[in-house]
């Protein structure tokens, strides 16, 4: 949340939520959090596999060869 949004809603964290409101808020943000966690794990696994298999080195070498061929 941007600082401006916090300033506009200065009481957002001062007024406690009741159980229904808290449950609604959690249900609203949970899918987004799950997707963010999934994306982060997927990226980390991809990077780990690329490192194990020398994929990053292969890409770097291929790009170097490609760039040197362009000049």
LUMLO-23949 format. One record per residue: z, y, x of N, C-alpha, C, CB in turn; residue number from 0; residue in three letters. Coordinates in Angstrom, 1 decimal, always signed. Glycine has a CB too. Example, Ala and Ser with C-alpha at 12.3 -4.5 7.8 and 13.67 -1.06 7.14 Angstrom:
! LUMLO-23949
<n.pz->+7.8&n.py->-5.7&n.px->+13.2&ca.pz->+7.8&ca.py->-4.5&ca.px->+12.3&c.pz->+7.8&c.py->-3.3&c.px->+13.2&cb.pz->+9.0&cb.py->-4.5&cb.px->+11.3&k->0&r->ALA>
<n.pz->+7.1&n.py->-2.2&n.px->+12.8&ca.pz->+7.1&ca.py->-1.1&ca.px->+13.7&c.pz->+7.9&c.py->+0.0&c.px->+12.9&cb.pz->+5.7&cb.py->-0.6&cb.px->+14.1&k->1&r->SER>
***
This chain:
! LUMLO-23949
<n.pz->+0.0&n.py->-1.2&n.px->+0.9&ca.pz->+0.0&ca.py->+0.0&ca.px->+0.0&c.pz->+0.0&c.py->+1.2&c.px->+0.9&cb.pz->+1.2&cb.py->+0.0&cb.px->-1.0&k->0&r->UNK>
<n.pz->-0.9&n.py->+2.2&n.px->+0.6&ca.pz->-0.9&ca.py->+3.4&ca.px->+1.4&c.pz->+0.3&c.py->+4.3&c.px->+1.2&cb.pz->-2.2&cb.py->+4.2&cb.px->+1.2&k->1&r->UNK>
<n.pz->+0.5&n.py->+5.2&n.px->+2.2&ca.pz->+1.7&ca.py->+6.1&ca.px->+2.0&c.pz->+1.5&c.py->+6.9&c.px->+0.8&cb.pz->+1.8&cb.py->+6.9&cb.px->+3.3&k->2&r->UNK>
<n.pz->+0.3&n.py->+7.4&n.px->+0.5&ca.pz->+0.1&ca.py->+8.2&ca.px->-0.7&c.pz->+0.4&c.py->+7.5&c.px->-2.0&cb.pz->-1.4&cb.py->+8.6&cb.px->-0.8&k->3&r->UNK>
<n.pz->+0.1&n.py->+6.2&n.px->-2.0&ca.pz->+0.5&ca.py->+5.4&ca.px->-3.2&c.pz->+2.0&c.py->+5.3&c.px->-3.3&cb.pz->-0.2&cb.py->+4.0&cb.px->-3.2&k->4&r->UNK>
<n.pz->+2.7&n.py->+5.1&n.px->-2.2&ca.pz->+4.1&ca.py->+5.0&ca.px->-2.2&c.pz->+4.7&c.py->+6.4&c.px->-2.7&cb.pz->+4.7&cb.py->+4.7&cb.px->-0.8&k->5&r->UNK>
<n.pz->+4.1&n.py->+7.5&n.px->-2.2&ca.pz->+4.6&ca.py->+8.8&ca.px->-2.6&c.pz->+4.4&c.py->+9.0&c.px->-4.1&cb.pz->+3.9&cb.py->+9.9&cb.px->-1.8&k->6&r->UNK>
<n.pz->+3.3&n.py->+8.5&n.px->-4.6&ca.pz->+3.0&ca.py->+8.6&ca.px->-6.1&c.pz->+4.0&c.py->+7.8&c.px->-6.9&cb.pz->+1.6&cb.py->+8.2&cb.px->-6.4&k->7&r->UNK>
<n.pz->+4.4&n.py->+6.7&n.px->-6.4&ca.pz->+5.3&ca.py->+5.8&ca.px->-7.1&c.pz->+6.6&c.py->+5.7&c.px->-6.3&cb.pz->+4.6&cb.py->+4.4&cb.px->-7.3&k->8&r->UNK>
<n.pz->+7.3&n.py->+6.8&n.px->-6.2&ca.pz->+8.4&ca.py->+6.9&ca.px->-5.3&c.pz->+9.6&c.py->+6.0&c.px->-5.7&cb.pz->+9.0&cb.py->+8.3&cb.px->-5.3&k->9&r->UNK>
<n.pz->+9.6&n.py->+5.5&n.px->-6.9&ca.pz->+10.7&ca.py->+4.6&ca.px->-7.4&c.pz->+10.3&c.py->+3.1&c.px->-7.4&cb.pz->+11.1&cb.py->+5.0&cb.px->-8.8&k->10&r->UNK>
<n.pz->+9.1&n.py->+2.8&n.px->-6.8&ca.pz->+8.6&ca.py->+1.4&ca.px->-6.9&c.pz->+9.6&c.py->+0.4&c.px->-6.4&cb.pz->+7.3&cb.py->+1.3&cb.px->-6.2&k->11&r->UNK>
<n.pz->+10.3&n.py->+0.7&n.px->-5.3&ca.pz->+11.2&ca.py->-0.2&ca.px->-4.7&c.pz->+12.7&c.py->+0.1&c.px->-5.0&cb.pz->+11.0&cb.py->-0.3&cb.px->-3.2&k->12&r->UNK>
<n.pz->+12.9&n.py->+1.1&n.px->-5.8&ca.pz->+14.3&ca.py->+1.5&ca.px->-6.1&c.pz->+14.7&c.py->+0.9&c.px->-7.4&cb.pz->+14.4&cb.py->+3.0&cb.px->-6.2&k->13&r->UNK>
<n.pz->+13.8&n.py->+0.6&n.px->-8.3&ca.pz->+14.1&ca.py->+0.1&ca.px->-9.6&c.pz->+14.0&c.py->-1.4&c.px->-9.6&cb.pz->+13.2&cb.py->+0.7&cb.px->-10.8&k->14&r->UNK>
<n.pz->+15.0&n.py->-2.2&n.px->-9.8&ca.pz->+14.9&ca.py->-3.6&ca.px->-9.7&c.pz->+14.1&c.py->-4.2&c.px->-10.9&cb.pz->+16.3&cb.py->-4.3&cb.px->-9.7&k->15&r->UNK>
<n.pz->+13.4&n.py->-5.3&n.px->-10.6&ca.pz->+12.6&ca.py->-5.9&ca.px->-11.6&c.pz->+13.5&c.py->-7.0&c.px->-12.3&cb.pz->+11.4&cb.py->-6.6&cb.px->-10.9&k->16&r->UNK>
<n.pz->+13.2&n.py->-7.1&n.px->-13.6&ca.pz->+13.8&ca.py->-8.2&ca.px->-14.3&c.pz->+13.1&c.py->-9.5&c.px->-14.0&cb.pz->+13.9&cb.py->-7.9&cb.px->-15.8&k->17&r->UNK>
<n.pz->+13.6&n.py->-10.6&n.px->-14.4&ca.pz->+13.0&ca.py->-11.9&ca.px->-14.1&c.pz->+11.6&c.py->-12.0&c.px->-14.5&cb.pz->+13.9&cb.py->-13.0&cb.px->-14.7&k->18&r->UNK>
<n.pz->+11.3&n.py->-11.5&n.px->-15.7&ca.pz->+9.9&ca.py->-11.6&ca.px->-16.3&c.pz->+9.0&c.py->-10.8&c.px->-15.4&cb.pz->+9.9&cb.py->-11.1&cb.px->-17.7&k->19&r->UNK>
<n.pz->+9.4&n.py->-9.6&n.px->-15.1&ca.pz->+8.5&ca.py->-8.7&ca.px->-14.2&c.pz->+8.3&c.py->-9.3&c.px->-12.9&cb.pz->+9.1&cb.py->-7.3&cb.px->-14.1&k->20&r->UNK>
<n.pz->+9.4&n.py->-9.8&n.px->-12.3&ca.pz->+9.3&ca.py->-10.4&ca.px->-10.9&c.pz->+8.3&c.py->-11.6&c.px->-11.0&cb.pz->+10.6&cb.py->-10.8&cb.px->-10.4&k->21&r->UNK>
<n.pz->+8.5&n.py->-12.5&n.px->-12.0&ca.pz->+7.6&ca.py->-13.6&ca.px->-12.1&c.pz->+6.2&c.py->-13.2&c.px->-12.3&cb.pz->+8.1&cb.py->-14.5&cb.px->-13.3&k->22&r->UNK>
<n.pz->+5.9&n.py->-12.2&n.px->-13.1&ca.pz->+4.6&ca.py->-11.7&ca.px->-13.3&c.pz->+4.0&c.py->-11.2&c.px->-12.0&cb.pz->+4.6&cb.py->-10.6&cb.px->-14.4&k->23&r->UNK>
<n.pz->+4.8&n.py->-10.4&n.px->-11.2&ca.pz->+4.3&ca.py->-9.9&ca.px->-10.0&c.pz->+4.0&c.py->-11.0&c.px->-9.0&cb.pz->+5.4&cb.py->-8.9&cb.px->-9.4&k->24&r->UNK>
<n.pz->+4.8&n.py->-12.0&n.px->-8.9&ca.pz->+4.6&ca.py->-13.1&ca.px->-8.0&c.pz->+3.3&c.py->-13.9&c.px->-8.4&cb.pz->+5.8&cb.py->-14.1&cb.px->-7.9&k->25&r->UNK>
<n.pz->+3.2&n.py->-14.1&n.px->-9.7&ca.pz->+2.0&ca.py->-14.8&ca.px->-10.1&c.pz->+0.7&c.py->-14.0&c.px->-9.9&cb.pz->+2.1&cb.py->-15.1&cb.px->-11.6&k->26&r->UNK>
<n.pz->+0.8&n.py->-12.7&n.px->-9.9&ca.pz->-0.3&ca.py->-11.9&ca.px->-9.6&c.pz->-0.8&c.py->-11.9&c.px->-8.2&cb.pz->-0.1&cb.py->-10.5&cb.px->-10.1&k->27&r->UNK>
<n.pz->+0.2&n.py->-11.9&n.px->-7.3&ca.pz->-0.1&ca.py->-11.8&ca.px->-5.8&c.pz->-0.2&c.py->-13.1&c.px->-5.1&cb.pz->+0.9&cb.py->-11.0&cb.px->-5.1&k->28&r->UNK>
<n.pz->+0.3&n.py->-14.2&n.px->-5.7&ca.pz->+0.3&ca.py->-15.5&ca.px->-5.1&c.pz->-1.1&c.py->-16.0&c.px->-4.7&cb.pz->+1.0&cb.py->-16.5&cb.px->-6.0&k->29&r->UNK>
<n.pz->-2.1&n.py->-15.9&n.px->-5.6&ca.pz->-3.4&ca.py->-16.4&ca.px->-5.3&c.pz->-4.0&c.py->-15.6&c.px->-4.1&cb.pz->-4.4&cb.py->-16.3&cb.px->-6.4&k->30&r->UNK>
<n.pz->-3.8&n.py->-14.3&n.px->-4.0&ca.pz->-4.3&ca.py->-13.6&ca.px->-2.9&c.pz->-3.6&c.py->-14.0&c.px->-1.6&cb.pz->-4.1&cb.py->-12.1&cb.px->-3.1&k->31&r->UNK>
<n.pz->-2.3&n.py->-14.2&n.px->-1.6&ca.pz->-1.6&ca.py->-14.6&ca.px->-0.4&c.pz->-2.0&c.py->-16.0&c.px->+0.0&cb.pz->-0.1&cb.py->-14.7&cb.px->-0.7&k->32&r->UNK>
<n.pz->-2.2&n.py->-16.9&n.px->-0.9&ca.pz->-2.7&ca.py->-18.3&ca.px->-0.6&c.pz->-4.1&c.py->-18.2&c.px->+0.1&cb.pz->-2.8&cb.py->-19.1&cb.px->-1.9&k->33&r->UNK>
<n.pz->-5.0&n.py->-17.3&n.px->-0.4&ca.pz->-6.3&ca.py->-17.2&ca.px->+0.2&c.pz->-6.2&c.py->-16.6&c.px->+1.6&cb.pz->-7.2&cb.py->-16.3&cb.px->-0.7&k->34&r->UNK>
<n.pz->-5.4&n.py->-15.6&n.px->+1.8&ca.pz->-5.2&ca.py->-15.0&ca.px->+3.1&c.pz->-4.7&c.py->-16.1&c.px->+4.1&cb.pz->-4.3&cb.py->-13.8&cb.px->+3.0&k->35&r->UNK>
<n.pz->-3.7&n.py->-16.8&n.px->+3.7&ca.pz->-3.2&ca.py->-17.9&ca.px->+4.5&c.pz->-4.2&c.py->-18.9&c.px->+4.9&cb.pz->-1.9&cb.py->-18.5&cb.px->+3.9&k->36&r->UNK>
<n.pz->-5.0&n.py->-19.3&n.px->+3.8&ca.pz->-6.0&ca.py->-20.3&ca.px->+4.0&c.pz->-7.1&c.py->-19.8&c.px->+5.0&cb.pz->-6.7&cb.py->-20.7&cb.px->+2.7&k->37&r->UNK>
<n.pz->-7.5&n.py->-18.5&n.px->+4.8&ca.pz->-8.5&ca.py->-18.0&ca.px->+5.7&c.pz->-8.0&c.py->-17.9&c.px->+7.2&cb.pz->-8.9&cb.py->-16.6&cb.px->+5.3&k->38&r->UNK>
<n.pz->-6.7&n.py->-17.5&n.px->+7.3&ca.pz->-6.2&ca.py->-17.4&ca.px->+8.7&c.pz->-6.1&c.py->-18.8&c.px->+9.3&cb.pz->-4.7&cb.py->-16.8&cb.px->+8.6&k->39&r->UNK>
<n.pz->-5.7&n.py->-19.8&n.px->+8.6&ca.pz->-5.6&ca.py->-21.1&ca.px->+9.1&c.pz->-7.0&c.py->-21.7&c.px->+9.5&cb.pz->-4.9&cb.py->-22.1&cb.px->+8.1&k->40&r->UNK>
<n.pz->-7.9&n.py->-21.4&n.px->+8.6&ca.pz->-9.3&ca.py->-21.8&ca.px->+8.9&c.pz->-9.9&c.py->-21.2&c.px->+10.1&cb.pz->-10.2&cb.py->-21.5&cb.px->+7.7&k->41&r->UNK>
<n.pz->-9.6&n.py->-19.9&n.px->+10.3&ca.pz->-10.1&ca.py->-19.2&ca.px->+11.5&c.pz->-9.4&c.py->-19.8&c.px->+12.8&cb.pz->-9.8&cb.py->-17.7&cb.px->+11.4&k->42&r->UNK>
<n.pz->-8.1&n.py->-20.0&n.px->+12.7&ca.pz->-7.4&ca.py->-20.6&ca.px->+13.8&c.pz->-7.9&c.py->-22.0&c.px->+14.2&cb.pz->-5.9&cb.py->-20.6&cb.px->+13.5&k->43&r->UNK>
<n.pz->-8.1&n.py->-22.8&n.px->+13.2&ca.pz->-8.6&ca.py->-24.2&ca.px->+13.5&c.pz->-10.0&c.py->-24.1&c.px->+14.1&cb.pz->-8.6&cb.py->-25.0&cb.px->+12.2&k->44&r->UNK>
<n.pz->-10.8&n.py->-23.2&n.px->+13.5&ca.pz->-12.2&ca.py->-23.1&ca.px->+14.1&c.pz->-12.1&c.py->-22.6&c.px->+15.5&cb.pz->-13.0&cb.py->-22.0&cb.px->+13.3&k->45&r->UNK>
<n.pz->-11.3&n.py->-21.6&n.px->+15.8&ca.pz->-11.2&ca.py->-21.1&ca.px->+17.2&c.pz->-10.6&c.py->-22.2&c.px->+18.1&cb.pz->-10.3&cb.py->-19.9&cb.px->+17.3&k->46&r->UNK>
<n.pz->-9.7&n.py->-23.0&n.px->+17.7&ca.pz->-9.1&ca.py->-24.1&ca.px->+18.5&c.pz->-10.2&c.py->-25.1&c.px->+18.8&cb.pz->-7.9&cb.py->-24.7&cb.px->+17.8&k->47&r->UNK>
<n.pz->-10.9&n.py->-25.5&n.px->+17.8&ca.pz->-12.0&ca.py->-26.5&ca.px->+18.0&c.pz->-13.1&c.py->-26.0&c.px->+18.9&cb.pz->-12.6&cb.py->-26.9&cb.px->+16.7&k->48&r->UNK>
<n.pz->-13.4&n.py->-24.7&n.px->+18.8&ca.pz->-14.4&ca.py->-24.1&ca.px->+19.7&c.pz->-13.9&c.py->-24.1&c.px->+21.1&cb.pz->-14.8&cb.py->-22.7&cb.px->+19.2&k->49&r->UNK>
<n.pz->-12.6&n.py->-23.8&n.px->+21.3&ca.pz->-12.1&ca.py->-23.8&ca.px->+22.6&c.pz->-12.1&c.py->-25.2&c.px->+23.2&cb.pz->-10.6&cb.py->-23.2&cb.px->+22.6&k->50&r->UNK>
<n.pz->-11.7&n.py->-26.2&n.px->+22.4&ca.pz->-11.6&ca.py->-27.6&ca.px->+22.9&c.pz->-13.0&c.py->-28.1&c.px->+23.3&cb.pz->-11.0&cb.py->-28.5&cb.px->+21.8&k->51&r->UNK>
<n.pz->-14.0&n.py->-27.7&n.px->+22.5&ca.pz->-15.3&ca.py->-28.3&ca.px->+22.7&c.pz->-16.2&c.py->-27.4&c.px->+23.6&cb.pz->-16.0&cb.py->-28.5&cb.px->+21.4&k->52&r->UNK>
<n.pz->-15.6&n.py->-26.3&n.px->+24.1&ca.pz->-16.4&ca.py->-25.4&ca.px->+25.0&c.pz->-17.4&c.py->-24.6&c.px->+24.2&cb.pz->-17.1&cb.py->-26.2&cb.px->+26.0&k->53&r->UNK>
<n.pz->-17.2&n.py->-24.4&n.px->+22.9&ca.pz->-18.2&ca.py->-23.7&ca.px->+22.1&c.pz->-18.3&c.py->-22.3&c.px->+22.4&cb.pz->-17.8&cb.py->-23.9&cb.px->+20.6&k->54&r->UNK>
<n.pz->-17.2&n.py->-21.6&n.px->+22.7&ca.pz->-17.3&ca.py->-20.2&ca.px->+23.1&c.pz->-18.1&c.py->-20.0&c.px->+24.4&cb.pz->-15.9&cb.py->-19.6&cb.px->+23.2&k->55&r->UNK>
<n.pz->-17.9&n.py->-20.9&n.px->+25.3&ca.pz->-18.7&ca.py->-20.8&ca.px->+26.6&c.pz->-20.1&c.py->-21.0&c.px->+26.3&cb.pz->-18.1&cb.py->-21.8&cb.px->+27.6&k->56&r->UNK>
<n.pz->-20.5&n.py->-22.0&n.px->+25.5&ca.pz->-21.9&ca.py->-22.2&ca.px->+25.2&c.pz->-22.5&c.py->-21.0&c.px->+24.5&cb.pz->-22.0&cb.py->-23.5&cb.px->+24.2&k->57&r->UNK>
<n.pz->-21.8&n.py->-20.4&n.px->+23.6&ca.pz->-22.3&ca.py->-19.2&ca.px->+22.9&c.pz->-22.5&c.py->-18.1&c.px->+23.9&cb.pz->-21.4&cb.py->-18.8&cb.px->+21.8&k->58&r->UNK>
<n.pz->-21.5&n.py->-17.9&n.px->+24.8&ca.pz->-21.6&ca.py->-16.8&ca.px->+25.8&c.pz->-22.8&c.py->-17.0&c.px->+26.7&cb.pz->-20.4&cb.py->-16.7&cb.px->+26.6&k->59&r->UNK>
<n.pz->-23.0&n.py->-18.3&n.px->+27.2&ca.pz->-24.1&ca.py->-18.6&ca.px->+28.0&c.pz->-25.5&c.py->-18.4&c.px->+27.3&cb.pz->-24.0&cb.py->-20.1&cb.px->+28.5&k->60&r->UNK>
<n.pz->-25.5&n.py->-18.9&n.px->+26.1&ca.pz->-26.8&ca.py->-18.7&ca.px->+25.3&c.pz->-27.1&c.py->-17.3&c.px->+25.1&cb.pz->-26.6&cb.py->-19.4&cb.px->+24.0&k->61&r->UNK>
<n.pz->-26.1&n.py->-16.4&n.px->+24.8&ca.pz->-26.4&ca.py->-15.0&ca.px->+24.6&c.pz->-26.8&c.py->-14.4&c.px->+25.9&cb.pz->-25.1&cb.py->-14.3&cb.px->+24.0&k->62&r->UNK>
<n.pz->-26.2&n.py->-14.7&n.px->+27.0&ca.pz->-26.6&ca.py->-14.2&ca.px->+28.3&c.pz->-28.0&c.py->-14.5&c.px->+28.6&cb.pz->-25.6&cb.py->-14.7&cb.px->+29.4&k->63&r->UNK>
<n.pz->-28.4&n.py->-15.8&n.px->+28.4&ca.pz->-29.8&ca.py->-16.2&ca.px->+28.7&c.pz->-30.7&c.py->-15.4&c.px->+27.8&cb.pz->-29.9&cb.py->-17.7&cb.px->+28.5&k->64&r->UNK>
<n.pz->-30.4&n.py->-15.3&n.px->+26.5&ca.pz->-31.2&ca.py->-14.6&ca.px->+25.5&c.pz->-31.4&c.py->-13.1&c.px->+26.0&cb.pz->-30.6&cb.py->-14.6&cb.px->+24.1&k->65&r->UNK>
<n.pz->-30.3&n.py->-12.5&n.px->+26.3&ca.pz->-30.3&ca.py->-11.0&ca.px->+26.7&c.pz->-31.1&c.py->-10.9&c.px->+28.0&cb.pz->-28.9&cb.py->-10.5&cb.px->+26.9&k->66&r->UNK>
<n.pz->-30.9&n.py->-11.8&n.px->+28.9&ca.pz->-31.7&ca.py->-11.6&ca.px->+30.2&c.pz->-33.2&c.py->-11.9&c.px->+30.0&cb.pz->-31.2&cb.py->-12.6&cb.px->+31.3&k->67&r->UNK>
<n.pz->-33.5&n.py->-12.6&n.px->+29.0&ca.pz->-34.9&ca.py->-12.9&ca.px->+28.7&c.pz->-35.6&c.py->-11.7&c.px->+28.0&cb.pz->-35.0&cb.py->-14.1&cb.px->+27.8&k->68&r->UNK>
<n.pz->-34.8&n.py->-10.9&n.px->+27.3&ca.pz->-35.3&ca.py->-9.7&ca.px->+26.6&c.pz->-35.7&c.py->-8.6&c.px->+27.6&cb.pz->-34.3&cb.py->-9.2&cb.px->+25.6&k->69&r->UNK>
<n.pz->-34.9&n.py->-8.4&n.px->+28.6&ca.pz->-35.2&ca.py->-7.3&ca.px->+29.6&c.pz->-36.5&c.py->-7.4&c.px->+30.2&cb.pz->-34.1&cb.py->-7.2&cb.px->+30.6&k->70&r->UNK>
***
